[in-house]
Amino acid sequence: DDSMTQIRGEVFFANDGELSTNNWRSRAPDDREEKPWLVLEFTKPQTVDRLVISSNKHYFLETDYLTSYNPETTYNYVLEAQAADGSWYPVAATRKAENPDNVSTEKTAGLARIQNLISQLNQEGPQPSFVGQFIEPVVTHVFHRGSPESPKQEVYPAGFDALNGDLGLDSSTPDPERRIQFAEWLTDPSHPLTARVMANRIWSHIFGTGIVSTPSDFGTVGAPPTNQELLDWLAAEFADPQTTGAAPWSMKGLIRLILMSDAYRQSSAPREEGLAVDSSSQFLWRFPPRRVEAEVIRDGILKASGNLDPSVGGKSFRIHNEKKTYAQWQVVDNHGPDTWRRMIYQERMRRVDDQIFTAFDFPDCGQIRAKRPVSTTPLQALNLMNSPFAIEQAGFITERAKQETDGSDKEVITLLFEILLNRKPANEELQAAREAAQSGELKLVARSLINSNEFAFLP
């Protein structure tokens, strides 16, 4: 009955041969007892093997996170066939199929076995690969006022004009050749920008601040290098090593070179004469203390508790829900055993606050950030003291200390300091911790040490 068909759910969608999001939508008015019905007529006799009803199946197949969605869910229906005399007789019905008396135990057991094999294959079988498909090169134009309806001059594949970026290519050049030419230009000794930027970023990751403090801006509005000669030497050594014997453009070789330097291996202890001239340690008269990244704090806590899963590769973990259509991402488990892998394996969704470590300037995954800001807020201390993750792991750390000692407060507290701060407690620290432990809260000592600057900072 087409009178019951709803807008944008036309009848022809019922059997259009497509696994799309379009389907027939029909609803009976409230004042009518008759239910929606559909008649399929064939021009000649046909043998019907099965009737497949799907709703939004294409969207289901394209959206892997809708794992709890059942694409086979349908409303109750009755399938009837027309006899030679014009009467209709039932052939199948959902109510009959869903009747517990009609459930086959053999079929149920077989389906369960198939599901187990599928789960085993997903864990142990070949892992899916992300692959791409090359297309023929297309001609690129400058759009007048940004409108694709107004193409102007043709743009050829090239680098930056300011850096001799003419690659001698045209719009018909195949993609592999374009990539090779671009890579050769990018690493050409005639312009050292690539090596200088990369050397500066590696230096920044090691010391907390780059020789150029604006790692994404080496232009006129960026900060000048604090040591031009050092940056140039590092860039030259990175592109063409002369002292380390490493391969050209080896990041591992440059990292080893910096880590073996006197600048990196010196003490971070302050000196009055140094603080008077350079309080921020910009010129590296001492190793500059700095707070470690959010990932290091989290993984360090798990390492101290003995719960960190150090395995490399494999499936990532998620802390958010399985998002439904038109729903929002929500954090549902940010501290359970399934999340005890290194934080690098955590699935990230845009604008999702993990409710613990985002407060430590952990950037949103939808933004590119070459340099993380370092802030100090009350929320950071509250998260490390009161979050379920911190409380739970502090309990595990305390139990570990009890099991590895004779269980006395002094021995447990001493081991807590050694595990979390890599040193023994001073006399006054030991006394204060023992006073806290007398109230039966040894776990509070572990929580306090996790929340200390000494734990979160690289001295």
C-alpha positions as CSV (number, residue, x, y, z in Angstrom):
1,D,0.0,0.0,0.0
2,D,1.9,3.0,-1.3
3,S,-0.2,5.4,0.8
4,M,1.7,4.3,3.9
5,T,5.1,5.0,2.3
6,Q,7.1,7.7,4.0
7,I,9.1,10.6,2.4
8,R,12.5,9.5,1.1
9,G,11.6,5.9,1.5
10,E,10.0,5.2,-1.9
11,V,8.8,1.7,-2.8
12,F,11.5,1.1,-5.5
13,F,14.1,1.1,-2.7
14,A,12.7,-2.2,-1.5
15,N,14.4,-4.1,-4.3
16,D,16.8,-1.8,-6.0
17,G,19.7,-4.3,-5.9
18,E,22.0,-2.0,-3.9
19,L,23.5,-2.4,-0.4
20,S,23.0,1.3,0.3
21,T,21.5,3.3,3.1
22,N,18.3,3.8,1.1
23,N,15.4,1.6,1.9
24,W,11.6,1.4,1.7
25,R,10.0,3.1,4.7
26,S,6.4,2.5,5.4
27,R,4.2,3.0,8.5
28,A,0.5,2.5,9.0
29,P,-1.5,5.4,10.4
30,D,-2.5,5.0,14.1
31,D,-6.2,4.8,13.2
32,R,-5.8,1.8,10.8
33,E,-5.4,-1.8,11.7
34,E,-3.9,-2.8,8.3
35,K,-0.2,-3.1,8.3
36,P,2.1,-2.1,5.5
37,W,2.5,-4.6,2.7
38,L,4.4,-5.1,-0.5
39,V,3.7,-7.3,-3.5
40,L,6.5,-8.6,-5.8
41,E,5.3,-9.7,-9.2
42,F,7.3,-11.8,-11.7
43,T,6.7,-11.9,-15.4
44,K,7.2,-15.7,-15.4
45,P,7.4,-18.5,-12.8
46,Q,10.4,-18.1,-10.6
47,T,12.0,-20.3,-7.9
48,V,12.7,-18.2,-4.8
49,D,15.6,-19.6,-2.8
50,R,15.5,-17.1,0.0
51,L,14.3,-13.6,1.0
52,V,17.1,-11.3,2.3
53,I,16.0,-8.2,4.2
54,S,18.6,-5.6,5.1
55,S,18.5,-2.2,6.5
56,N,21.4,0.3,6.2
57,K,23.8,-2.6,5.6
58,H,26.2,-0.6,3.5
59,Y,26.7,1.9,6.3
60,F,27.3,-1.0,8.7
61,L,30.0,-2.5,6.5
62,E,31.8,0.8,6.1
63,T,31.8,1.6,9.9
64,D,33.8,-0.9,11.8
65,Y,33.2,0.6,15.2
66,L,29.5,-0.2,15.2
67,T,30.3,-3.6,16.4
68,S,27.2,-3.9,18.6
69,Y,24.8,-3.1,15.7
70,N,22.9,-6.1,14.3
71,P,22.4,-5.6,10.6
72,E,19.9,-8.5,10.4
73,T,17.4,-6.9,12.9
74,T,14.0,-6.6,11.2
75,Y,10.4,-6.0,12.2
76,N,7.9,-8.9,12.3
77,Y,6.8,-9.8,8.9
78,V,4.8,-12.6,7.1
79,L,5.9,-13.9,3.6
80,E,2.9,-15.2,1.6
81,A,2.6,-16.7,-1.9
82,Q,-0.4,-16.5,-4.2
83,A,-2.0,-19.8,-5.2
84,A,-3.4,-20.5,-8.7
85,D,-6.9,-19.7,-7.5
86,G,-5.8,-16.3,-6.3
87,S,-5.8,-17.0,-2.6
88,W,-2.7,-16.3,-0.4
89,Y,-1.0,-18.7,1.9
90,P,1.9,-18.1,4.3
91,V,5.3,-19.4,3.4
92,A,7.5,-18.0,6.2
93,A,7.2,-15.6,9.1
94,T,9.6,-14.1,11.7
95,R,7.4,-15.2,14.5
96,K,7.7,-18.8,13.4
97,A,11.5,-18.5,13.0
98,E,11.8,-16.9,16.4
99,N,9.7,-19.6,18.2
100,P,11.9,-21.3,20.8
101,D,10.4,-24.6,19.7
102,N,11.8,-24.2,16.2
103,V,15.4,-23.5,17.4
104,S,17.8,-26.2,16.4
105,T,20.4,-27.1,19.0
106,E,22.8,-28.3,16.3
107,K,22.5,-25.1,14.4
108,T,23.0,-23.0,17.6
109,A,26.1,-25.0,18.4
110,G,27.4,-24.7,14.9
111,L,27.0,-21.0,14.9
112,A,28.8,-20.7,18.2
113,R,31.7,-22.7,16.8
114,I,31.9,-20.5,13.7
115,Q,32.0,-17.4,15.9
116,N,34.8,-18.9,17.9
117,L,36.8,-19.6,14.8
118,I,36.2,-16.1,13.5
119,S,37.5,-14.7,16.8
120,Q,40.5,-17.0,16.6
121,L,41.2,-16.0,13.0
122,N,41.0,-12.3,13.9
123,Q,43.6,-12.7,16.7
124,E,46.0,-15.2,15.0
125,G,45.4,-14.9,11.3
126,P,46.8,-12.5,8.8
127,Q,46.4,-8.9,9.8
128,P,44.7,-6.5,7.4
129,S,46.8,-4.1,5.5
130,F,46.1,-0.5,4.5
131,V,46.7,-0.3,0.8
132,G,46.2,2.4,-1.8
133,Q,45.4,2.5,-5.4
134,F,47.4,4.8,-7.7
135,I,45.5,6.9,-10.3
136,E,46.7,8.5,-13.4
137,P,48.1,12.0,-12.9
138,V,45.5,14.8,-13.2
139,V,46.1,18.4,-14.3
140,T,46.0,20.8,-11.3
141,H,44.9,24.4,-11.7
142,V,44.8,27.4,-9.5
143,F,41.2,28.1,-8.8
144,H,40.2,31.7,-9.2
145,R,38.9,32.9,-5.8
146,G,38.9,29.3,-4.7
147,S,36.1,28.3,-7.0
148,P,36.6,24.9,-8.8
149,E,34.3,26.3,-11.5
150,S,36.9,28.9,-12.4
151,P,40.3,27.1,-13.1
152,K,43.1,29.4,-14.1
153,Q,46.8,28.6,-14.8
154,E,48.1,25.1,-14.6
155,V,50.3,24.1,-11.6
156,Y,53.2,21.7,-12.3
157,P,54.6,19.3,-9.7
158,A,57.5,21.2,-8.0
159,G,59.0,22.2,-4.8
160,F,59.4,25.7,-3.4
161,D,60.6,28.4,-5.8
162,A,62.7,30.0,-3.0
163,L,64.6,26.7,-2.6
164,N,65.2,26.0,-6.3
165,G,62.1,23.8,-6.4
166,D,61.9,23.3,-10.2
167,L,61.9,19.5,-10.7
168,G,61.6,19.6,-14.4
169,L,58.2,17.7,-14.4
170,D,54.9,18.3,-16.1
171,S,51.3,17.2,-15.4
172,S,51.8,13.9,-17.3
173,T,54.7,12.7,-15.1
174,P,53.7,9.4,-13.4
175,D,53.3,9.5,-9.6
176,P,56.3,7.3,-8.7
177,E,58.7,9.5,-10.7
178,R,57.2,12.6,-9.0
179,R,57.9,11.1,-5.6
180,I,61.4,10.1,-6.5
181,Q,62.2,13.6,-7.8
182,F,60.6,15.3,-4.8
183,A,62.7,13.1,-2.4
184,E,65.9,13.9,-4.2
185,W,65.1,17.6,-4.1
186,L,64.1,17.4,-0.4
187,T,67.5,15.9,0.5
188,D,69.6,17.9,-1.9
189,P,72.7,19.4,-0.3
190,S,72.0,22.7,-2.1
191,H,69.5,23.6,0.6
192,P,70.0,22.5,4.2
193,L,66.5,23.3,5.5
194,T,65.3,19.7,5.7
195,A,68.4,18.6,7.7
196,R,68.3,21.6,9.9
197,V,64.6,21.2,10.7
198,M,65.0,17.5,11.5
199,A,68.1,18.0,13.6
200,N,66.3,20.7,15.6
201,R,63.3,18.5,16.2
202,I,65.5,15.7,17.5
203,W,67.3,18.1,19.8
204,S,64.0,19.4,21.0
205,H,62.7,15.9,21.9
206,I,65.9,15.3,23.9
207,F,66.4,18.6,25.7
208,G,62.8,19.8,25.8
209,T,63.5,22.9,23.7
210,G,65.0,23.1,20.3
211,I,68.0,25.2,19.3
212,V,65.2,27.0,17.4
213,S,62.4,27.2,19.8
214,T,59.8,27.5,17.1
215,P,60.2,24.1,15.4
216,S,57.6,24.7,12.7
217,D,58.7,28.2,11.8
218,F,62.3,28.7,10.6
219,G,61.2,31.9,8.8
220,T,61.6,35.6,9.6
221,V,58.8,35.5,12.3
222,G,60.3,32.5,14.0
223,A,62.7,32.5,16.9
224,P,66.5,32.8,16.0
225,P,68.7,29.8,16.9
226,T,70.5,30.1,20.2
227,N,73.6,28.5,18.6
228,Q,73.7,28.9,14.8
229,E,77.0,27.1,14.4
230,L,75.8,24.1,16.5
231,L,72.6,23.8,14.5
232,D,74.5,23.9,11.2
233,W,77.0,21.3,12.4
234,L,74.3,18.9,13.5
235,A,72.4,19.3,10.2
236,A,75.6,18.6,8.3
237,E,76.4,15.6,10.5
238,F,72.9,14.3,10.0
239,A,72.9,14.5,6.2
240,D,76.6,13.3,5.8
241,P,78.0,11.8,9.0
242,Q,81.8,12.4,9.5
243,T,82.3,11.5,13.2
244,T,79.8,8.7,14.0
245,G,80.1,6.4,11.0
246,A,76.3,6.2,10.8
247,A,74.4,6.1,7.6
248,P,73.3,9.4,6.0
249,W,70.0,10.7,7.3
250,S,70.1,8.2,10.2
251,M,67.9,9.5,13.1
252,K,69.3,6.8,15.4
253,G,72.9,7.9,14.6
254,L,72.1,11.6,15.4
255,I,70.3,10.6,18.6
256,R,73.3,8.5,19.7
257,L,75.6,11.5,18.9
258,I,73.6,13.9,21.1
259,L,73.1,11.4,24.0
260,M,76.8,10.8,24.2
261,S,77.6,14.6,24.3
262,D,78.8,16.4,27.5
263,A,75.7,18.7,27.2
264,Y,73.4,15.8,27.7
265,R,75.4,13.9,30.3
266,Q,76.0,16.8,32.6
267,S,74.2,17.3,36.0
268,S,71.0,19.3,36.3
269,A,72.1,20.7,39.7
270,P,71.7,24.5,39.8
271,R,74.5,26.9,40.4
272,E,74.0,30.5,41.6
273,E,76.3,32.0,38.9
274,G,74.5,30.1,36.2
275,L,71.0,31.0,37.4
276,A,72.0,34.7,37.6
277,V,72.8,34.7,33.8
278,D,70.5,32.1,32.3
279,S,67.8,30.9,34.7
280,S,65.9,28.9,32.0
281,S,69.1,26.9,31.1
282,Q,68.7,28.0,27.5
283,F,72.4,27.8,26.9
284,L,72.7,24.4,28.5
285,W,75.1,25.3,31.3
286,R,73.3,22.4,33.1
287,F,70.8,19.8,31.9
288,P,67.5,21.6,31.9
289,P,64.9,19.8,34.2
290,R,61.6,19.4,32.5
291,R,58.3,17.6,33.0
292,V,57.9,14.4,31.0
293,E,55.1,13.8,28.6
294,A,51.7,12.5,29.6
295,E,52.5,9.1,28.0
296,V,55.6,8.8,30.1
297,I,53.8,9.6,33.4
298,R,51.1,7.0,32.7
299,D,53.4,4.3,31.5
300,G,55.8,5.0,34.4
301,I,52.9,4.4,36.9
302,L,52.0,1.1,35.2
303,K,55.7,0.1,35.2
304,A,56.0,0.8,38.9
305,S,53.0,-1.4,39.6
306,G,54.3,-4.2,37.5
307,N,51.2,-4.1,35.3
308,L,52.6,-2.6,32.2
309,D,52.3,-4.8,29.1
310,P,55.6,-4.1,27.2
311,S,54.6,-6.1,24.1
312,V,55.4,-4.6,20.7
313,G,52.8,-4.5,18.0
314,G,49.4,-6.2,18.0
315,K,45.9,-4.8,18.6
316,S,45.5,-1.4,20.1
317,F,43.2,-0.7,23.0
318,R,40.3,1.7,23.4
319,I,39.0,3.6,26.4
320,H,35.9,5.0,24.7
321,N,32.5,3.5,23.8
322,E,31.3,1.8,20.7
323,K,29.8,4.8,19.0
324,K,26.2,4.6,17.7
325,T,24.9,6.6,14.8
326,Y,24.5,10.3,15.8
327,A,25.9,9.5,19.3
328,Q,29.0,11.0,20.9
329,W,32.3,9.4,21.9
330,Q,32.4,8.8,25.7
331,V,35.1,7.4,27.9
332,V,33.9,4.2,29.5
333,D,37.1,2.5,30.7
334,N,40.4,4.4,31.2
335,H,41.9,2.3,33.9
336,G,40.9,-1.4,33.5
337,P,43.3,-4.3,32.8
338,D,42.5,-4.1,29.0
339,T,44.2,-0.6,29.0
340,W,47.5,-1.6,30.6
341,R,49.5,-1.4,27.4
342,R,51.8,1.4,26.6
343,M,49.9,4.6,25.8
344,I,51.2,4.6,22.2
345,Y,48.7,1.8,21.5
346,Q,45.7,3.7,22.8
347,E,43.1,4.5,20.1
348,R,42.5,8.3,20.0
349,M,39.4,10.0,18.8
350,R,39.1,13.7,18.2
351,R,37.8,15.9,21.0
352,V,37.7,12.9,23.5
353,D,39.2,13.8,26.9
354,D,40.6,10.7,28.6
355,Q,39.7,12.4,31.9
356,I,43.3,11.9,33.3
357,F,46.2,12.7,31.1
358,T,44.7,15.2,28.7
359,A,45.2,17.6,31.5
360,F,49.0,17.2,31.0
361,D,48.9,19.0,27.7
362,F,48.3,15.8,25.7
363,P,47.3,17.2,22.3
364,D,44.0,16.4,20.5
365,C,44.7,13.9,17.8
366,G,42.8,16.1,15.3
367,Q,45.5,18.8,15.5
368,I,49.1,18.9,14.4
369,R,51.4,20.1,17.2
370,A,55.1,20.3,16.7
371,K,55.7,21.5,20.3
372,R,53.6,20.7,23.3
373,P,52.9,23.4,25.8
374,V,53.8,22.8,29.4
375,S,51.3,24.1,31.9
376,T,50.8,23.7,35.6
377,T,47.1,23.4,36.7
378,P,45.3,22.1,39.8
379,L,43.5,19.6,37.6
380,Q,46.8,17.8,37.0
381,A,47.3,17.2,40.7
382,L,43.7,16.2,41.2
383,N,43.8,13.7,38.4
384,L,47.0,12.1,39.7
385,M,45.7,11.9,43.3
386,N,42.0,11.0,42.8
387,S,41.5,9.4,39.5
388,P,40.4,5.7,39.5
389,F,43.6,4.9,37.5
390,A,45.9,6.5,40.1
391,I,44.1,5.0,43.1
392,E,44.1,1.5,41.6
393,Q,47.7,1.5,40.5
394,A,48.8,3.0,43.8
395,G,47.2,0.0,45.5
396,F,49.1,-2.4,43.2
397,I,52.4,-0.6,43.9
398,T,51.8,-0.8,47.6
399,E,51.0,-4.5,47.4
400,R,54.2,-5.1,45.4
401,A,56.3,-3.3,48.0
402,K,54.7,-5.4,50.8
403,Q,55.4,-8.6,48.9
404,E,59.0,-7.7,48.3
405,T,59.8,-6.7,51.9
406,D,59.1,-8.0,55.4
407,G,55.9,-5.9,55.4
408,S,57.1,-3.4,58.0
409,D,56.1,0.2,57.4
410,K,59.7,1.4,57.2
411,E,60.7,-1.2,54.7
412,V,57.6,-0.8,52.6
413,I,58.0,3.0,52.5
414,T,61.7,2.8,51.6
415,L,60.9,0.5,48.7
416,L,58.1,2.8,47.5
417,F,60.6,5.6,47.3
418,E,63.0,3.4,45.4
419,I,60.4,2.2,43.0
420,L,58.8,5.6,42.2
421,L,61.7,8.0,42.8
422,N,64.7,5.8,42.4
423,R,66.2,6.8,45.8
424,K,65.9,6.2,49.5
425,P,63.8,8.6,51.6
426,A,65.4,11.2,53.7
427,N,64.9,10.9,57.5
428,E,62.2,13.6,57.5
429,E,60.4,12.0,54.5
430,L,60.5,8.6,56.2
431,Q,59.0,10.1,59.4
432,A,56.2,11.9,57.6
433,A,55.4,8.8,55.6
434,R,55.3,6.6,58.7
435,E,52.9,9.0,60.3
436,A,50.6,8.7,57.3
437,A,51.0,4.9,57.4
438,Q,49.9,4.6,61.0
439,S,46.4,5.5,60.0
440,G,46.4,2.4,57.8
441,E,46.9,4.2,54.6
442,L,50.2,3.0,53.1
443,K,48.5,3.4,49.7
444,L,48.3,7.1,50.4
445,V,52.1,7.3,50.5
446,A,52.3,5.8,47.0
447,R,49.6,8.2,45.7
448,S,51.6,11.1,47.2
449,L,54.8,10.0,45.5
450,I,53.0,9.6,42.2
451,N,51.8,13.2,42.6
452,S,55.2,14.6,43.4
453,N,57.2,16.8,41.0
454,E,60.1,14.5,41.4
455,F,58.1,11.6,39.8
456,A,56.8,13.7,36.9
457,F,60.0,15.6,36.1
458,L,63.1,14.5,34.3
459,P,65.9,15.8,36.7
